């Protein structure tokens, strides 16, 4: 729980991440065609097979149409008006340590409260910072290498670990999966690659901070995480974007693969610019995240705190193929102002004794619209599979909306699916009670909201939980009264 | 300490308090009794600053300050505490967290240092002992699933913690069995001192057996129609309100 002073500072700061860093960029003019893709591939000095992969995806994308089934109102997106490549200019052959990184970039992270310098010293978090489209700083690489863990940008992985990339890229989210994933496969700029070898417990939590900086630059991150047999890795993704008075498209793809007895824990705090009170500006966030529990007894856990973006379209999912595999989804999604979110998960139970847990907490304030959309599918071979879904909505004010769209398909008679849902409102009684005890209204709201989200926050790593609470407090500032 | 003059209050357009006068001095315990619908709870909410209670006339001074201009939390910082008739549940909000947030908010409002976690734990254990609130209830969500008695004890615990100058008890005795009543009353009595005043609002004389008042007032039709010492409460117990109402009407 933050103190009043912290809150005051935060309120004064407004949208603190709303600044633009002046760094010379190497930016492609807007437009999308096969030449654009060849340019990106060439810029990254990619091998032929990678280019072919991109072109195949692009050609397929041309045959697709934008999905329109979500509970969202979206202005048409002009894909030709977007620039598909932007990279900060490199210092020499690229920075070998933080000292070589453009000081202005470091300053950007410092303003965001992500001091790389300190993080180096602070035990536990290795950072692969993605600034616009190219990784500019990677720490803890050596320590990780000792453990045999590969943690690098996906561009590097294409060069240095082509066999792994070829084997796993697109194996969970094929380019044919959906409109946005297909676009990503064609134009993805950069992202993160993680491979944890058999039996290795990754010695630290891995973290990438994404940041969109160039105006009109769509950001197409690609993340691929593979945990080999018996491996464990916890990955943190956090992001903010500077203020821009236009919509920025973000269409990321994240693929997780857990082999036998492996566990992957993936946590996100998302705080992209949501647009102003009238809904002007803000990020369009169309993300495809999917984890594949490929081996028996594997385990994939998604935790997300979504407070930003004008539009969020995101369904981190689990394919439970291995027998006794486990999928989890813990989510807090906040919408206020004119924000819209259509988010949830899909749990595909294929293996025997597979188990999944869904805990979704939606908070709507002001004119925010929040939809939970979840699919639980029990396949014919999913003997004794179990799912428990808990889906709670909290309303603040009377102009917002909460919607729930649960889909349940059961093809095995021994499978069990439970769905619980509640909708509540912060009541005037509760606020008066708290204020009578000396709490300011906004502190009372944040305390009640934090209580509402506790089950999800408990799943976050400690430092992320603190950040998430702080974010929630800023996000809901002034939401009542 | 508290001075209420000619207070008129409307609730949803209907006049509930009609020229109420009351003076409470430092360290005094005043009891307000009265039949249902006489305006007892309205008085407590107006003093605490709840929305929806429109003051149309009169003034309320608390230690010389105009109470009616203050926000509810400012009144709490100034030293007003209302133990509610129906304490609200806050699902998901840990009771300990709530108590600490409240204490530190009040301390801050009073220009005092906030308490750190260690000092707070020590303090809360001491205070919980006074009202015999089991420690496990500190770890649960605020009032969620508490019994009636536990809720009221939690109220008194908060009062003990926040150390108000004026404690208002709004029908704290309602829904309590005799044992719970005694524990709550003992908690209140332990907080009595020459600096702290109480306004005890109650339906029945029973509570006043345990919390002995200096003054007893009868509230009816939005006005105080009779004041006396503790014997007035006993008389009411015996004869009911009818005779006073008749006398007042005459």
Interface residues (C-beta under 8 A of the other chain):
Chain A: X1 X3 X4 X427 X428 X429 X430 X432 X433 X434 X435 X436 X437 X438 X439 X440 X441 X443 X447 X448 X450 X451 X452 X453 X454
Chain B: X48 X49 X50 X51 X71 X72 X73 X75 X76 X77 X81 X82 X84 X87 X88 X90 X91 X92 X93 X94 X97 X98 X101 X102 X103 X104 X105 X106 X108 X109 X114 X141 X158 X162
